[in-house]
Amino acid sequence: MEFFGCERNELAAYVRELGEPDFRAKQIADWIYKKGARDVSAMTNLPTVLRERLQAEFTITRSEVLRQTTSADGTSKYLLELHDGQTIESVLLPYGDRVSVCVSTQVGCAAGCIFCATAEGGLVRNLTAGEIVDQVLTLQEHAGCRITHVVLMGMGEPLLNLANVLKAIRLLHDEIGISMRRLTVSTVGITPAIQRIAKLGLQLTLAISMHAPDDALRRRLVPVAARYPLHELIEACRDYANTTKRRITFEYLLLAGVNDSPHQAAELAKLLRGVLCHVNLIPYNQVPGKPFKRPTRAAITAFRSGLEHAGIEVTQRMERGHSLAAACGQLRAKSNPT
């Protein structure tokens, strides 16, 4: 049986079955999630007989670093190999006041975004909660620094793997000690899942991959969005913000000549009016083989100005790791050529 990915209540149930007191569950959890133990034999504060039994019945499965690339600004991108040979990407982003990681939630992705490298391979499988959490600990161990923020914005659509994502979030908060307010979940807009999360009242940051101010263009850019019309998505976001009192981030990937006109900025501002939110503009990172281009600096400035003049708060993503094949899926694609 697999230990890594178990919550405290699950561990407690296991140790009770072995006739051990509940505090053993905390000891095991501390070894796994705080000390990074990769083998039961390392758990030296457990009785020898218990360690031997656990070692015979339980495993701790962790990923292995296959490749790491680091840019001049300190951003590191990792290619990790899972127990079944599948590979995923994770990114370490050091800033002056924090260290953030961007983690994957699926091997591949089913959302089908036509500008994304990950979408080319389709969905292979969901990651388990343990495999999601493992990325945080593996990058933390490899970099030798404490991770303070986690963004579920790597490969995959988190809300199409909701049960495992929610369990991973609980583990990151309860066992690793990362504040809910420092956890961000990015989604293309799976409306029913957003509604479910809102009911849980979690203090997460929700980031919506918007990329278009109208349904027709959004369906072309993000095919899965055809199931979730914009008016329903915006209403779900409004309810989420009202329920949690947390500001929503709308991610907007700027594609030259596709979604970067002043008219589209005005339409986006109209759509978001009255929602507790801000827009994060992301100039496109070129993906080989894709027909899209990065907008000019003038086009980016004009789009931003249009939103700001309409009263929408705007940020622009800090450019990090351009030399790393920074778009999601590129490093994996280079290492797994078809």
C-alpha positions as a Markdown table, in Angstrom:
| # | Residue | x | y | z |
|---|---|---|---|---|
| 1 | Met | 0.0 | 0.0 | 0.0 |
| 2 | Glu | 1.2 | 3.5 | -0.8 |
| 3 | Phe | 1.9 | 5.9 | 2.1 |
| 4 | Phe | 2.7 | 9.0 | 0.1 |
| 5 | Gly | -0.5 | 10.9 | -0.5 |
| 6 | Cys | -2.3 | 9.6 | 2.6 |
| 7 | Glu | -4.0 | 12.2 | 4.9 |
| 8 | Arg | -3.6 | 12.0 | 8.7 |
| 9 | Asn | -7.0 | 10.3 | 9.2 |
| 10 | Glu | -6.0 | 7.6 | 6.7 |
| 11 | Leu | -2.7 | 7.1 | 8.4 |
| 12 | Ala | -4.5 | 6.9 | 11.8 |
| 13 | Ala | -6.8 | 4.2 | 10.5 |
| 14 | Tyr | -3.8 | 2.2 | 9.3 |
| 15 | Val | -1.9 | 2.4 | 12.6 |
| 16 | Arg | -5.0 | 1.5 | 14.6 |
| 17 | Glu | -5.4 | -1.7 | 12.5 |
| 18 | Leu | -1.8 | -2.5 | 13.6 |
| 19 | Gly | -2.7 | -1.9 | 17.3 |
| 20 | Glu | -0.7 | 1.3 | 17.5 |
| 21 | Pro | -1.8 | 4.6 | 19.1 |
| 22 | Asp | -3.0 | 7.5 | 16.9 |
| 23 | Phe | 0.0 | 9.6 | 17.6 |
| 24 | Arg | 2.0 | 7.3 | 15.4 |
| 25 | Ala | 0.1 | 8.7 | 12.4 |
| 26 | Lys | 1.5 | 12.2 | 13.2 |
| 27 | Gln | 5.0 | 10.8 | 13.4 |
| 28 | Ile | 4.6 | 9.0 | 10.1 |
| 29 | Ala | 3.1 | 12.1 | 8.4 |
| 30 | Asp | 5.9 | 14.3 | 9.8 |
| 31 | Trp | 8.5 | 11.9 | 8.3 |
| 32 | Ile | 6.8 | 11.9 | 4.9 |
| 33 | Tyr | 5.8 | 15.5 | 4.4 |
| 34 | Lys | 8.1 | 17.5 | 6.6 |
| 35 | Lys | 11.3 | 15.5 | 6.6 |
| 36 | Gly | 10.9 | 14.1 | 3.2 |
| 37 | Ala | 11.6 | 10.4 | 4.1 |
| 38 | Arg | 11.6 | 8.2 | 1.1 |
| 39 | Asp | 11.8 | 5.0 | 3.1 |
| 40 | Val | 10.1 | 3.7 | 6.3 |
| 41 | Ser | 13.5 | 2.7 | 7.6 |
| 42 | Ala | 14.3 | 6.4 | 8.1 |
| 43 | Met | 11.5 | 6.8 | 10.6 |
| 44 | Thr | 13.8 | 6.3 | 13.6 |
| 45 | Asn | 11.4 | 7.4 | 16.3 |
| 46 | Leu | 9.1 | 4.4 | 15.5 |
| 47 | Pro | 9.7 | 1.1 | 17.3 |
| 48 | Thr | 11.8 | -1.3 | 15.3 |
| 49 | Val | 9.1 | -3.9 | 15.1 |
| 50 | Leu | 6.6 | -1.4 | 13.8 |
| 51 | Arg | 9.1 | -0.1 | 11.2 |
| 52 | Glu | 9.8 | -3.6 | 10.0 |
| 53 | Arg | 6.1 | -4.3 | 9.6 |
| 54 | Leu | 5.4 | -1.0 | 7.8 |
| 55 | Gln | 8.3 | -1.6 | 5.5 |
| 56 | Ala | 6.9 | -4.9 | 4.6 |
| 57 | Glu | 3.4 | -3.6 | 3.9 |
| 58 | Phe | 3.8 | 0.0 | 2.7 |
| 59 | Thr | 5.8 | 2.0 | 0.1 |
| 60 | Ile | 6.7 | 5.7 | -0.3 |
| 61 | Thr | 6.7 | 6.4 | -4.0 |
| 62 | Arg | 8.4 | 9.6 | -5.1 |
| 63 | Ser | 9.4 | 11.0 | -8.5 |
| 64 | Glu | 12.9 | 11.3 | -9.9 |
| 65 | Val | 14.4 | 14.4 | -11.6 |
| 66 | Leu | 15.2 | 13.5 | -15.2 |
| 67 | Arg | 16.2 | 16.9 | -16.3 |
| 68 | Gln | 16.6 | 20.4 | -15.0 |
| 69 | Thr | 17.2 | 23.7 | -16.9 |
| 70 | Thr | 17.8 | 27.0 | -15.2 |
| 71 | Ser | 17.6 | 30.5 | -16.7 |
| 72 | Ala | 19.7 | 33.6 | -15.8 |
| 73 | Asp | 16.9 | 34.9 | -13.6 |
| 74 | Gly | 16.9 | 31.8 | -11.4 |
| 75 | Thr | 13.8 | 30.1 | -12.8 |
| 76 | Ser | 14.3 | 26.3 | -13.0 |
| 77 | Lys | 12.2 | 23.9 | -15.0 |
| 78 | Tyr | 12.1 | 20.3 | -14.0 |
| 79 | Leu | 11.2 | 17.2 | -15.9 |
| 80 | Leu | 10.1 | 14.5 | -13.4 |
| 81 | Glu | 9.6 | 10.8 | -14.0 |
| 82 | Leu | 6.8 | 9.1 | -12.2 |
| 83 | His | 6.6 | 5.5 | -11.0 |
| 84 | Asp | 5.1 | 4.3 | -14.3 |
| 85 | Gly | 7.6 | 6.0 | -16.5 |
| 86 | Gln | 5.3 | 8.9 | -17.4 |
| 87 | Thr | 6.9 | 12.4 | -17.2 |
| 88 | Ile | 5.6 | 15.7 | -16.0 |
| 89 | Glu | 6.9 | 19.3 | -15.7 |
| 90 | Ser | 7.2 | 21.5 | -12.7 |
| 91 | Val | 8.8 | 25.0 | -12.4 |
| 92 | Leu | 10.6 | 26.6 | -9.5 |
| 93 | Leu | 10.2 | 30.4 | -9.4 |
| 94 | Pro | 12.3 | 32.3 | -6.8 |
| 95 | Tyr | 11.4 | 35.9 | -6.1 |
| 96 | Gly | 12.9 | 38.3 | -3.6 |
| 97 | Asp | 10.2 | 37.7 | -0.9 |
| 98 | Arg | 9.0 | 34.2 | -1.8 |
| 99 | Val | 9.7 | 30.9 | -3.6 |
| 100 | Ser | 6.9 | 29.7 | -5.8 |
| 101 | Val | 6.4 | 26.4 | -7.6 |
| 102 | Cys | 4.1 | 25.7 | -10.6 |
| 103 | Val | 3.0 | 22.1 | -10.5 |
| 104 | Ser | 1.1 | 19.8 | -12.9 |
| 105 | Thr | -2.1 | 18.0 | -12.1 |
| 106 | Gln | -2.4 | 15.6 | -15.1 |
| 107 | Val | 0.0 | 13.8 | -17.5 |
| 108 | Gly | -1.0 | 15.7 | -20.6 |
| 109 | Cys | -4.3 | 17.6 | -20.8 |
| 110 | Ala | -7.8 | 17.1 | -22.4 |
| 111 | Ala | -8.7 | 20.8 | -22.6 |
| 112 | Gly | -7.3 | 21.1 | -26.1 |
| 113 | Cys | -6.1 | 24.7 | -26.0 |
| 114 | Ile | -4.8 | 25.2 | -29.5 |
| 115 | Phe | -1.9 | 27.5 | -28.4 |
| 116 | Cys | -0.6 | 25.0 | -25.8 |
| 117 | Ala | 2.2 | 22.5 | -26.2 |
| 118 | Thr | 0.7 | 20.2 | -23.5 |
| 119 | Ala | -2.5 | 19.8 | -25.5 |
| 120 | Glu | -0.6 | 18.1 | -28.4 |
| 121 | Gly | -0.3 | 14.8 | -26.6 |
| 122 | Gly | -3.8 | 14.7 | -25.2 |
| 123 | Leu | -4.6 | 13.4 | -21.8 |
| 124 | Val | -2.7 | 10.3 | -20.6 |
| 125 | Arg | -4.0 | 10.1 | -17.0 |
| 126 | Asn | -4.7 | 12.1 | -13.8 |
| 127 | Leu | -2.1 | 12.6 | -11.2 |
| 128 | Thr | -2.8 | 11.3 | -7.7 |
| 129 | Ala | -2.8 | 13.6 | -4.8 |
| 130 | Gly | 0.6 | 12.2 | -3.8 |
| 131 | Glu | 2.0 | 12.9 | -7.2 |
| 132 | Ile | 0.9 | 16.5 | -7.1 |
| 133 | Val | 2.3 | 17.1 | -3.6 |
| 134 | Asp | 5.5 | 15.2 | -4.5 |
| 135 | Gln | 6.4 | 17.9 | -7.0 |
| 136 | Val | 6.5 | 20.5 | -4.2 |
| 137 | Leu | 8.7 | 18.4 | -2.0 |
| 138 | Thr | 11.0 | 17.2 | -4.8 |
| 139 | Leu | 11.6 | 20.8 | -6.0 |
| 140 | Gln | 12.1 | 22.0 | -2.4 |
| 141 | Glu | 14.6 | 19.3 | -1.7 |
| 142 | His | 16.4 | 19.7 | -5.0 |
| 143 | Ala | 16.6 | 23.5 | -4.7 |
| 144 | Gly | 17.4 | 23.5 | -1.0 |
| 145 | Cys | 14.9 | 26.2 | -0.2 |
| 146 | Arg | 11.5 | 26.5 | 1.5 |
| 147 | Ile | 8.6 | 26.7 | -0.9 |
| 148 | Thr | 6.1 | 29.4 | 0.2 |
| 149 | His | 3.6 | 29.5 | -2.7 |
| 150 | Val | 2.1 | 26.8 | -4.9 |
| 151 | Val | 0.4 | 27.4 | -8.2 |
| 152 | Leu | -1.5 | 24.5 | -9.8 |
| 153 | Met | -1.0 | 25.8 | -13.3 |
| 154 | Gly | 1.3 | 23.4 | -15.0 |
| 155 | Met | 0.3 | 20.5 | -17.3 |
| 156 | Gly | -3.3 | 19.5 | -17.1 |
| 157 | Glu | -6.7 | 21.0 | -16.1 |
| 158 | Pro | -6.9 | 20.9 | -12.3 |
| 159 | Leu | -10.7 | 20.9 | -12.1 |
| 160 | Leu | -11.0 | 17.9 | -14.3 |
| 161 | Asn | -9.0 | 16.0 | -11.6 |
| 162 | Leu | -10.9 | 17.7 | -8.7 |
| 163 | Ala | -10.9 | 14.9 | -6.1 |
| 164 | Asn | -7.1 | 14.5 | -6.2 |
| 165 | Val | -6.5 | 18.2 | -6.4 |
| 166 | Leu | -8.6 | 18.9 | -3.3 |
| 167 | Lys | -6.8 | 16.2 | -1.4 |
| 168 | Ala | -3.5 | 17.6 | -2.5 |
| 169 | Ile | -4.5 | 21.0 | -1.3 |
| 170 | Arg | -5.5 | 19.6 | 2.1 |
| 171 | Leu | -2.1 | 17.9 | 2.4 |
| 172 | Leu | -0.2 | 21.1 | 1.3 |
| 173 | His | -2.1 | 23.0 | 3.9 |
| 174 | Asp | -2.4 | 20.6 | 6.8 |
| 175 | Glu | 0.9 | 18.6 | 6.5 |
| 176 | Ile | 3.4 | 20.8 | 4.7 |
| 177 | Gly | 2.0 | 24.1 | 6.3 |
| 178 | Ile | 1.4 | 26.3 | 3.2 |
| 179 | Ser | -1.4 | 28.8 | 3.8 |
| 180 | Met | -4.5 | 28.4 | 1.7 |
| 181 | Arg | -4.1 | 32.0 | 0.6 |
| 182 | Arg | -0.7 | 31.0 | -0.9 |
| 183 | Leu | -2.3 | 28.3 | -3.0 |
| 184 | Thr | -3.6 | 29.1 | -6.5 |
| 185 | Val | -5.7 | 26.9 | -8.7 |
| 186 | Ser | -5.8 | 27.7 | -12.4 |
| 187 | Thr | -8.6 | 26.5 | -14.6 |
| 188 | Val | -10.0 | 27.0 | -18.1 |
| 189 | Gly | -13.4 | 27.5 | -16.4 |
| 190 | Ile | -15.0 | 24.2 | -15.4 |
| 191 | Thr | -18.1 | 25.8 | -14.1 |
| 192 | Pro | -19.6 | 23.0 | -12.0 |
| 193 | Ala | -16.3 | 22.5 | -10.2 |
| 194 | Ile | -15.9 | 26.2 | -9.5 |
| 195 | Gln | -19.4 | 26.1 | -7.9 |
| 196 | Arg | -18.4 | 23.1 | -5.8 |
| 197 | Ile | -15.2 | 24.7 | -4.5 |
| 198 | Ala | -17.1 | 27.9 | -3.6 |
| 199 | Lys | -19.4 | 25.8 | -1.4 |
| 200 | Leu | -16.3 | 24.5 | 0.5 |
| 201 | Gly | -15.4 | 28.0 | 1.5 |
| 202 | Leu | -11.6 | 27.5 | 0.9 |
| 203 | Gln | -9.4 | 30.6 | 0.9 |
| 204 | Leu | -7.7 | 29.6 | -2.3 |
| 205 | Thr | -6.8 | 32.0 | -5.1 |
| 206 | Leu | -8.8 | 31.0 | -8.2 |
| 207 | Ala | -7.3 | 31.9 | -11.6 |
| 208 | Ile | -9.4 | 31.6 | -14.8 |
| 209 | Ser | -7.8 | 31.1 | -18.1 |
| 210 | Met | -10.0 | 33.5 | -20.1 |
| 211 | His | -8.1 | 34.4 | -23.3 |
| 212 | Ala | -11.2 | 35.7 | -25.1 |
| 213 | Pro | -14.1 | 38.1 | -24.4 |
| 214 | Asp | -16.7 | 36.2 | -26.4 |
| 215 | Asp | -17.9 | 32.6 | -26.7 |
| 216 | Ala | -17.1 | 32.1 | -30.4 |
| 217 | Leu | -13.4 | 33.0 | -30.1 |
| 218 | Arg | -13.0 | 31.2 | -26.7 |
| 219 | Arg | -14.4 | 28.0 | -28.1 |
| 220 | Arg | -11.9 | 28.2 | -30.9 |
| 221 | Leu | -8.9 | 28.8 | -28.5 |
| 222 | Val | -10.1 | 26.6 | -25.7 |
| 223 | Pro | -12.3 | 23.8 | -27.2 |
| 224 | Val | -13.5 | 22.5 | -23.8 |
| 225 | Ala | -15.1 | 25.9 | -23.2 |
| 226 | Ala | -17.9 | 25.0 | -25.5 |
| 227 | Arg | -19.5 | 23.1 | -22.6 |
| 228 | Tyr | -19.2 | 26.2 | -20.3 |
| 229 | Pro | -20.7 | 29.4 | -21.8 |
| 230 | Leu | -19.1 | 32.6 | -20.6 |
| 231 | His | -22.3 | 34.0 | -19.0 |
| 232 | Glu | -22.5 | 30.8 | -16.8 |
| 233 | Leu | -18.7 | 31.0 | -16.0 |
| 234 | Ile | -18.8 | 34.6 | -15.1 |
| 235 | Glu | -21.8 | 34.0 | -12.8 |
| 236 | Ala | -20.0 | 31.2 | -11.1 |
| 237 | Cys | -17.0 | 33.4 | -10.6 |
| 238 | Arg | -19.1 | 36.2 | -9.2 |
| 239 | Asp | -20.6 | 33.7 | -6.7 |
| 240 | Tyr | -17.2 | 32.4 | -5.8 |
| 241 | Ala | -15.8 | 35.9 | -5.1 |
| 242 | Asn | -18.9 | 36.8 | -3.1 |
| 243 | Thr | -18.8 | 33.6 | -1.0 |
| 244 | Thr | -15.1 | 33.5 | -0.3 |
| 245 | Lys | -14.3 | 37.2 | -0.4 |
| 246 | Arg | -11.3 | 36.3 | -2.5 |
| 247 | Arg | -10.4 | 38.2 | -5.6 |
| 248 | Ile | -10.3 | 36.2 | -8.8 |
| 249 | Thr | -7.5 | 36.4 | -11.3 |
| 250 | Phe | -8.5 | 36.3 | -15.0 |
| 251 | Glu | -5.5 | 35.1 | -17.0 |
| 252 | Tyr | -5.5 | 36.6 | -20.5 |
| 253 | Leu | -3.0 | 35.2 | -23.0 |
| 254 | Leu | -2.4 | 37.9 | -25.7 |
| 255 | Leu | -2.1 | 36.5 | -29.2 |
| 256 | Ala | -1.1 | 39.0 | -32.0 |
| 257 | Gly | -4.1 | 39.7 | -34.3 |
| 258 | Val | -6.3 | 37.2 | -32.5 |
| 259 | Asn | -7.5 | 38.6 | -29.2 |
| 260 | Asp | -5.4 | 41.8 | -28.6 |
| 261 | Ser | -7.5 | 44.5 | -30.2 |
| 262 | Pro | -8.8 | 47.6 | -28.3 |
| 263 | His | -12.4 | 46.5 | -29.1 |
| 264 | Gln | -11.7 | 43.1 | -27.4 |
| 265 | Ala | -10.3 | 44.9 | -24.4 |
| 266 | Ala | -13.5 | 46.9 | -24.1 |
| 267 | Glu | -15.6 | 43.7 | -24.5 |
| 268 | Leu | -13.6 | 42.0 | -21.8 |
| 269 | Ala | -14.0 | 44.9 | -19.4 |
| 270 | Lys | -17.7 | 44.9 | -20.0 |
| 271 | Leu | -17.9 | 41.2 | -19.3 |
| 272 | Leu | -16.0 | 41.5 | -16.0 |
| 273 | Arg | -17.7 | 44.6 | -14.7 |
| 274 | Gly | -18.8 | 44.1 | -11.1 |
| 275 | Val | -16.7 | 41.0 | -10.4 |
| 276 | Leu | -14.1 | 41.1 | -7.6 |
| 277 | Cys | -11.2 | 40.4 | -9.9 |
| 278 | His | -8.1 | 41.6 | -11.7 |
| 279 | Val | -6.8 | 40.7 | -15.2 |
| 280 | Asn | -3.3 | 39.2 | -15.6 |
| 281 | Leu | -2.0 | 39.8 | -19.1 |
| 282 | Ile | 0.3 | 37.2 | -20.5 |
| 283 | Pro | 2.1 | 38.0 | -23.8 |
| 284 | Tyr | 2.4 | 34.8 | -25.7 |
| 285 | Asn | 5.5 | 32.6 | -25.3 |
| 286 | Gln | 6.2 | 31.2 | -28.8 |
| 287 | Val | 5.7 | 27.4 | -29.2 |
| 288 | Pro | 7.4 | 25.8 | -32.2 |
| 289 | Gly | 4.9 | 24.7 | -34.8 |
| 290 | Lys | 2.1 | 26.9 | -33.5 |
| 291 | Pro | 0.8 | 29.7 | -35.8 |
| 292 | Phe | 0.5 | 32.3 | -33.0 |
| 293 | Lys | 2.8 | 35.3 | -32.4 |
| 294 | Arg | 3.5 | 37.6 | -29.5 |
| 295 | Pro | 1.8 | 41.0 | -29.8 |
| 296 | Thr | 3.9 | 44.2 | -30.2 |
| 297 | Arg | 4.7 | 46.2 | -27.2 |
| 298 | Ala | 2.3 | 48.9 | -28.5 |
| 299 | Ala | -0.6 | 46.4 | -28.8 |
| 300 | Ile | 0.0 | 45.2 | -25.3 |
| 301 | Thr | 0.1 | 48.7 | -23.9 |
| 302 | Ala | -3.1 | 49.7 | -25.7 |
| 303 | Phe | -4.9 | 46.6 | -24.5 |
| 304 | Arg | -3.9 | 47.2 | -20.9 |
| 305 | Ser | -4.8 | 50.9 | -21.1 |
| 306 | Gly | -8.3 | 50.0 | -22.4 |
| 307 | Leu | -8.9 | 47.8 | -19.4 |
| 308 | Glu | -7.6 | 50.3 | -16.9 |
| 309 | His | -9.6 | 53.1 | -18.4 |
| 310 | Ala | -12.7 | 50.9 | -17.9 |
| 311 | Gly | -11.9 | 50.5 | -14.3 |
| 312 | Ile | -10.5 | 47.0 | -14.4 |
| 313 | Glu | -7.4 | 46.3 | -12.3 |
| 314 | Val | -4.6 | 44.9 | -14.5 |
| 315 | Thr | -1.3 | 43.2 | -13.9 |
| 316 | Gln | 1.2 | 41.9 | -16.5 |
| 317 | Arg | 2.9 | 38.6 | -15.8 |
| 318 | Met | 6.6 | 39.0 | -15.0 |
| 319 | Glu | 8.7 | 37.5 | -17.8 |
| 320 | Arg | 10.5 | 34.5 | -16.4 |
| 321 | Gly | 12.5 | 31.7 | -17.9 |
| 322 | His | 12.3 | 32.6 | -21.6 |
| 323 | Ser | 15.4 | 30.4 | -22.3 |
| 324 | Leu | 13.8 | 27.3 | -20.8 |
| 325 | Ala | 11.1 | 26.3 | -23.3 |
| 326 | Ala | 8.9 | 28.0 | -20.8 |
| 327 | Ala | 5.5 | 27.2 | -22.2 |
| 328 | Cys | 3.9 | 24.2 | -20.5 |
| 329 | Gly | 4.7 | 20.9 | -22.2 |
| 330 | Gln | 7.7 | 22.0 | -24.2 |
| 331 | Leu | 10.3 | 20.4 | -22.1 |
| 332 | Arg | 8.4 | 17.2 | -22.0 |
| 333 | Ala | 7.8 | 17.3 | -25.7 |
| 334 | Lys | 11.6 | 17.8 | -26.3 |
| 335 | Ser | 12.4 | 14.8 | -24.1 |
| 336 | Asn | 9.7 | 12.6 | -25.5 |
| 337 | Pro | 9.7 | 13.2 | -29.3 |
| 338 | Thr | 7.0 | 11.5 | -31.3 |
